[in-house]
């Protein structure tokens, strides 16, 4: 990693840690909606702190922008699989079978300032994990699976895994729909919605099998070696 890259990450860390300290979000994600528009696997924008080369299903970008603006996080992994150009995104075959990473609908998250200890650097990640899943194994929509404290090879000092609810899709295929939370307009603060938290969400088949996985190890670069 070059000195210029390290300086940029340090600046981003200070900015996002400051934002995290004063950020105010609702007790749970805003109401959700289904997105069925055509999509593609695209690079994660520079405004969202992330590992070089990380990619994701385009439909998740507004949600990721919101998370980056309200929590001090760094995305260490997204889509993992082949690209139309013939290249490869993410780690190669490092996730469990049927992982949502293979559909571009999951991210691995670590702090902006990496630490292998569960210390103050993990505050924003832990706050996000509780926002997404206040009770173990009962994630708030639109999250399909949240891997953190209480899940093997995840948690404070390791990494947070977030998967979004989506239509069944074969490995390395784009899902026909994905459920996302509605991003509040600029400058507004989301509040817990009354009634159903899922907006216009409609009951629909979801993938079977695990959305995450086991065996991950995070290194000083903030990357995730193998797992979900």
C-alpha positions in Angstrom: 0.0 0.0 0.0 1.5 3.4 -1.0 2.1 6.3 1.3 -0.5 8.3 -0.6 -3.1 5.5 -0.1 -2.3 5.3 3.6 -2.7 9.1 3.9 -6.0 9.0 2.1 -7.3 6.2 4.4 -6.1 8.1 7.5 -8.0 11.2 6.3 -11.1 9.1 5.6 -10.8 7.5 9.0 -10.8 10.8 10.8 -13.8 12.1 8.8 -15.9 9.0 9.2 -15.0 8.5 12.9 -16.1 12.1 13.5 -19.3 11.4 11.6 -19.9 8.2 13.5 -19.6 10.0 16.9 -22.4 12.4 16.1 -24.5 10.4 13.6 -28.1 9.9 14.5 -30.0 7.1 12.9 -33.3 5.4 13.7 -33.5 2.3 16.0 -33.8 0.1 12.9 -33.4 0.4 9.1 -36.1 2.5 7.4 -39.0 0.9 5.6 -37.9 -1.4 2.7 -38.8 -1.9 -0.9 -38.1 -4.4 -3.6 -35.9 -3.4 -6.5 -36.5 -5.3 -9.7 -34.7 -3.1 -12.2 -32.0 -4.5 -14.4 -28.6 -4.5 -12.7 -24.9 -5.3 -13.0 -21.9 -6.0 -10.8 -20.1 -2.7 -10.5 -17.1 -1.2 -8.6 -18.0 0.3 -5.2 -17.7 4.1 -5.5 -14.7 5.9 -4.0 -16.9 7.8 -1.6 -17.6 4.5 0.3 -14.4 3.3 2.0 -13.5 -0.1 0.6 -10.8 -2.5 -0.4 -9.3 -1.8 -3.8 -11.2 -3.6 -6.5 -14.3 -4.4 -4.4 -17.5 -4.8 -6.4 -21.2 -5.2 -5.6 -24.6 -5.4 -7.2 -25.4 -1.9 -8.3 -28.8 -2.0 -6.5 -27.0 -2.0 -3.1 -25.0 1.2 -3.7 -27.5 3.7 -2.2 -27.7 1.5 1.0 -23.9 1.3 1.2 -23.6 5.1 0.8 -26.0 5.5 3.7 -24.2 3.0 5.9 -20.8 4.7 5.1 -22.3 8.1 6.0 -23.6 7.0 9.3 -21.2 4.4 10.6 -17.4 4.3 10.7 -16.9 1.3 8.4 -14.6 -0.1 5.7 -15.9 -2.7 3.2 -13.3 -5.4 3.0 -15.2 -7.6 0.6 -18.2 -7.7 -1.7 -18.9 -9.7 -4.9 -16.7 -12.7 -5.3 -16.8 -14.3 -8.8 -16.0 -14.1 -12.5 -16.5 -10.9 -14.5 -17.8 -10.5 -18.1 -14.3 -9.3 -19.1 -12.9 -12.6 -18.1 -11.3 -11.3 -14.9 -12.3 -12.1 -11.3 -13.5 -10.0 -8.5 -12.8 -10.6 -4.8 -11.2 -13.6 -3.3 -11.2 -16.8 -5.3 -13.5 -19.5 -4.0 -13.0 -18.4 -0.4 -16.6 -18.4 0.6 -18.9 -21.3 1.5 -21.2 -22.7 -1.2 -24.3 -20.6 -1.9 -22.8 -17.6 -0.2 -24.6 -14.3 -1.1 -21.1 -13.0 -2.0 -21.4 -15.0 -5.2 -24.4 -13.0 -6.2 -23.0 -9.6 -5.2 -25.5 -9.2 -2.4 -23.3 -9.4 0.7 -20.5 -7.3 2.1 -17.8 -7.9 4.8 -17.1 -4.9 7.0 -14.3 -3.9 9.3 -13.3 -0.6 11.0 -11.7 2.2 9.2 -8.8 1.9 11.6 -8.1 -1.8 11.6 -7.5 -3.6 14.9 -7.5 -7.3 15.6 -8.7 -6.5 19.1 -12.3 -5.6 20.1 -11.5 -2.0 20.9 -12.8 1.5 20.3 -12.1 1.2 16.6 -14.9 -1.3 16.3 -17.5 1.0 17.8 -19.1 2.0 14.5 -19.1 -1.6 13.2 -20.7 -2.9 16.4 -23.3 -0.1 16.3 -24.2 -1.1 12.7 -24.4 -4.8 13.7 -26.9 -4.0 16.5 -28.9 -1.7 14.1 -29.1 -4.5 11.6 -29.7 -7.4 14.1 -30.8 -6.3 17.6 -31.6 -9.9 18.6 -29.4 -12.8 17.6 -30.7 -14.6 14.5 -33.5 -12.1 14.0 -32.1 -9.5 11.6 -34.1 -6.5 10.6 -35.3 -6.4 7.0 -33.8 -5.9 4.5 -31.0 -8.0 5.9 -31.1 -11.7 5.3 -28.2 -12.7 7.5 -26.0 -10.7 9.9 -22.7 -12.4 11.0 -21.2 -10.8 14.1 -20.8 -11.5 17.8 -22.2 -15.0 18.5 -21.5 -16.3 15.0 -18.4 -18.4 14.5 -15.5 -16.6 12.9 -17.3 -13.3 12.9 -17.6 -10.5 15.4 -15.8 -7.6 17.0 -12.1 -8.1 16.2 -12.8 -10.2 13.1 -15.5 -8.8 10.8 -19.2 -8.1 10.2 -21.1 -9.8 7.4 -24.3 -8.3 6.0 -26.5 -10.1 3.4 -29.5 -8.6 1.7 -32.8 -10.5 1.2 -33.1 -11.4 -2.5 -34.7 -13.7 -5.0 -33.2 -17.2 -5.5 -30.3 -17.1 -7.9 -27.7 -19.5 -9.1 -24.1 -19.0 -8.2 -22.6 -16.0 -10.0 -26.0 -15.0 -11.3 -27.8 -11.7 -10.6 -31.0 -12.1 -8.5 -34.2 -10.9 -10.2 -35.0 -8.7 -7.2 -33.4 -7.5 -4.0 -34.9 -5.9 -0.9 -33.3 -2.7 0.2 -34.1 0.0 2.8 -35.4 3.3 1.6 -32.6 5.8 1.8 -33.8 9.0 3.6 -33.5 12.3 1.7 -30.3 14.2 2.3 -30.2 15.9 5.7 -33.1 13.9 7.2 -32.8 11.5 10.0 -34.6 8.2 9.6 -37.0 7.0 12.3 -38.4 3.7 13.1 -41.4 3.2 10.8 -44.8 2.5 12.3 -46.5 -0.7 11.5 -44.7 -3.1 9.2 -41.0 -2.1 8.8 -40.9 -3.6 5.3 -42.9 -1.0 3.3 -44.1 -2.6 0.0 -42.2 -5.8 0.6 -44.1 -8.8 -0.8 -43.7 -12.4 0.3 -41.6 -14.2 -2.2 -39.3 -17.2 -2.4 -35.8 -16.7 -0.9 -32.7 -18.7 -1.4 -32.2 -21.8 0.7 -28.9 -22.7 2.5 -26.4 -20.5 4.3 -25.9 -16.9 3.3 -22.7 -16.6 5.2 -20.0 -19.0 6.2 -17.2 -19.9 8.5 -13.4 -19.8 8.7 -12.6 -16.2 8.0 -9.5 -14.4 9.3 -9.0 -10.7 9.0 -5.5 -9.2 8.6 -3.9 -5.8 9.3 -5.0 -4.6 5.8 -8.6 -5.0 6.8 -9.2 -7.8 4.4 -11.0 -11.0 5.0 -9.1 -14.2 4.1 -11.7 -16.9 3.8 -15.2 -17.5 5.0 -18.7 -16.0 4.4 
